[in-house]
């Protein structure tokens, strides 16, 4: 397959569009097609075009449909359509039989702009072996190989993928999703998932678009993703550095802003000097003294200071001396035996500490 630069030069999408428009005899019909598809400017509505041309919106719709049907019937006799179709199918064969129009535009045009995307979609409409899925609330604008994916098949397989992801309940790699959805080719599953507006991907895992792990919408969500991916506590400076080196959009945020969000969000727990962990890992908010109190309450009896230190370090990333200073210096703790402590207001027990 030719490299991207060669392909772009060979196809010359703008020339293809102009050559095909030149086959439309009536200027009014050329204007309708150009404006409805947004081939040279933004797409226009039936009402806008009708007002411009002095005809009803229904007449605009009729003319548009008639011209497109006529072009489609001409099909492969149109200028460059055979080459266009061949190049598009080669790309789709490699990427999974279906692709978003934006991906095709990025491949076959220099800029991949909105107008480039509109031109790609228009040209694909004229290729008899391709199917164009129109954009709506659920799906992105996409093009597929018609013998593999028509509209019902696209929607059916995407529904399978969404159902599998919901059942898994967390982001998963596409190989696992494809297998559970009964889709043999994981490339096809990946391409189908990319067409759905209900799904998103991050770090090679797919999930529902509402899940922060695949679609972080703000700084807090991005912090959550970084900590979750790391799997253990991190200093806020390290979190900031990781975000700046990530694939996130809008990742140029200050370290102070990140620290502020860590403090505000209940999902994050300060477990050491500037060190944060996720609450879902079993950590709870509180000072070192609060954690010592919890350890002693959970034990239900006095504990040796070494055992207290051991248990506190399971939920706090602090120095041992910090724990000992809290034991010895805080009034809520009392020493009940050599190197053995209890809560100050705990009742005296006859049996020895374990």
N, C-alpha and C positions, 0 to 999 in steps of 0.2 A: 504494500500500500504506500502511495506517495506520502512524503512528509507534508506537514501542515502548510508550510510556505508555498510549496509547489502546487498543492491542491487549491489553495486560495487563488493563485495566479491562473491556473487552468480554468477554474469555474467563472471567475469574474461575475459575481452575483448581480451587480448593478447592470452590467451589459446584458445579462440574460433577461432580466426584468424588462429593460427597455426594448429588447428585440421582440419579446412576447407581446408587450403592449402595442408595438408597431403593427402587429397583425390584426388589431381591433380597428376596424375602419372608421367608426364614428367617434368623434372627439368627446361627445357627452358620455359615451360608454367607457371610454378610456379614463375619463375623469372620475366616474363612479367607482371603477375598480381601484384606481390609484388611491382615492380618498378612503374607501371602505377598508382596504387592507393596510393603509398607512405606509405606502411604498416610498413616499418622499417626504412625508411629514406625519404628524400624529394621525391616528385613526379617527374618522368622523362618523357620526351617527347618521341614520337614515334621514332624520329630521334636518340636520345641518346641511346635508348634501341636497335634499329636496328644496330647501330654502334658497340655496345658492343657484340651483339650476332652474328654479321656478316650476317644480313638479311636486307631486305628493310623495310622502314617505313610502307609500305602498308601491308607487310606480318605480321609485328608486330600488326597492327590494326586488321587484319583478325583473328589472333590467339587469341588476347584479346577478341574479340567479341564472338568467338566460345567457349572459356572457360567459359565466364560469362553466356552465354546462357545454356551451359551444367550444370553449377552450379545451375542456376535458375530453370531448369527443374527438377533437383534433389530435389530442394526446401527444404521442411520440413524433408527430410531424412538426410540432412546434420547434422553434430554434433552441438548440442545446438541451432539450428535455431528456433525450436518451443519455447524454453524458451526465447530466445532473442526477438522474435516477440511479445510474450505475455508481456514482461516487457516494451518494447518500446511502445506498444499500450496503456498500462495502463498509462504511463507517458503522452502520447499524448492526451488521453481522458481528463486528468485533465488540461492540458495546452492550449487546444484549437484546437486539431486535427492535428496541424502542428507545427513544431519547427525547429529552426536553428540547424544544425549539431553541432555547437559549444555548444549549450545549452544541447543537448543530451550527448555530451562528458563530459561536466561539471557535469552532473548528474550521469553517469554510469562509469566514470573513475576517478582515483585519481587526476591526474594533468589537464586533459582536454587539453592536448598539441595538436600541429598540427598532430602529428602521431596518437594520440588518436582519433582525429576528422576523419582522413582518414580511420581508422579502423572501426569506427562507420558507416561511409557512405558506406564502402564496405559491411559490414554485413547487413545493411538495404537493399542494392541492392538485397540480396539473400532472403529476407523475402517477400513471395508472397502477403501479405496483406498491404505492405507498398509501397509508391512511393517516389523516390528520385529526388528532383529538383536540377539540376546541377547549380553551381555558374556561373554567367556571370556579365555583366556590370550593370544589373538592379536588380538582385536577389542574395541573399546569399544562400549558400548550405543549403538545408533544407530537412526534411523528413516529410511525412504526412501519415495519414490513407487513403489508396487508395480509399475506398468506399465513402469517404467524399471529398477529394481533389486530383484530378489529375492535370496535368500541365495547361490545359485550364481553369479549375475552379479556380485554385490558381491565375492565371494572371488576370482573369476577376474580382474577388473580390478585389484584390489589386488595380486594376485600379479604381474600385468604391471608395475605401477608399481615394486614392490620389485625385480623382476628388472632393470629399466632402471637403477634407482639403483645396484644392485650392479655393473652393467656399467660405468657412468660412473665409479664408484669414488671419488666425492667429492660433496659437497653441490651441488645444481643447482636452478635455478629451475623452477617447475612447468610453465611453457610448454614448455620443452625436454623435460621428463620426459613430459608428455602427448603431445607429438608422437611421441617415440620409442616410447611405449607404444601408440600407435594410438588414443588417446582424443581425440576432436575438441574437446571443451569442456574448457578448462583449469580452469574452476570445478569441474566434476565431478571432475577428477583431484585437485584440491586437497581437496575434501570427502572423497573416497575415502581419500586419504593420511591425513587426520586421524582416520579410523576405525581405522586399523591401529596396533597397539601396537608394531610393529616399526620404525615411522618417527617422526621428529621434525622440527621445523622451527625455524629461527632466522634472522633477517635475510632473510626471504623466500626461503630456500632449504631444500630437503628433503634428508634423508639418513637413514641407518640410525640407530636410537636409540643404538647403541653408539659412534657417532662424536662426539667432543667438540665438533666444530664446530657441531653442531645440538643437542646435548644435554650441555652442560658440567655435570658433577656436583659439581665442587669448585672452589676458588679457582684452582688451577693450570690447570684446563681453561678457566676464564673468561679468565685471562691469555692463554692460547694463542689463544683466539678473537679477543680484542682485537688482539693483535699480527698475527695472520693477516689479519684484516679491514683493518687499517691498512696492511699491506704493507711496512712499514719499521720501523726501530728506534724505541723510545720510552723516555722517562725513566719510572722507576717511579711518580713522582708523577702523571704524565699517564695512566699505565695505571690507577691507582687512581681518578682522576677519571672516566675513561671508563667504568669498571665501575659506579660509582655512578650514572651517568646512563644506563645501559643498560636493556634489557628483561629482564635476568636475574632469576631468582628468588634470594632471599637475597643481595642485592648490597651490603648494608650491612656492609662489612668495612673494617678499618683499613688505612692506607697501610703501616704496619709489617708487618702480616700479609702483605700482597701482596709486599713486599720480601723477606720471609723465604722465601716460596714460590718467588720468582724465583731465589733463591740455591740452593735445594734441588733444583730440577727440571733434569734434563739437557737438556730441550728448549730452555732459555733460556741465552743466552750474554751475559755482561757485556762490552760492547765500548767502554765509556766510563764516565765518572763518573756512576754511577746509570742508565746507558743500557743497555737490553737488546734483543737481537734473537733470532730463532729459529735454532737450530742447523741446521735443514733448509735455510736460505738459504745454507749454505756456511760459516758461522762456526764456529770451534772455540774451546774454552776455553783460557785462558792469559793471561799478562801481556804487556805490550807487548814486553818482551825476548824472550819465547817466540815472538811473531809475527815479530819481526825475524830470529830464528834460522831460523824456517821459511822465510821469504822468501829468505834467503841459501842455505839448503840446497837449496831448489827451483831457484834460479838456477844453482847449481853453480859459481859464480865470484864474485869481488868485485863489488860494485855501488857506483855513486856514491850519495852520501847522498840526493840528490834523488829518485833512482829507488827507493831504499829507502823513503823517506817516502811516495811515491806508492803503492807496493804495500801498505804497512802500512795506509794510510788506506782501502783497499778492505775491510778487515775490522775496523778499529777506528775508533771515533769519538772521537779524541783530538786534542790540539793538536800541531802539527808540532814544537814545542819539546820536548814530552814524548818524542817519538821520538828527536830529536837528543841529548837528555840521556842516554837509554838507550844510544845508540851510543857516546857519548864516555865514559860513566861506568861501564859494565858490563865486567867483565873477560872475558866470553865473546866480545867483539868486538875486533878489532884494525884499525887504519888501515894499509892497504897502499900507499896512494898519496894524492895530494892529494884530500881530501874523498871518499875511496873506502874502503870497509870490507868486511871478511870475518869469518868465524867464527874465533876465536882459534886453535883447534886445526886449522884447515884447512891442508892442505899448500900450500907455496908453488908458484905456477904461473908459468911463463915468459912466457906471453902476457898482453897488457894486458887490463885490465878493460874490459868493454863499456860 
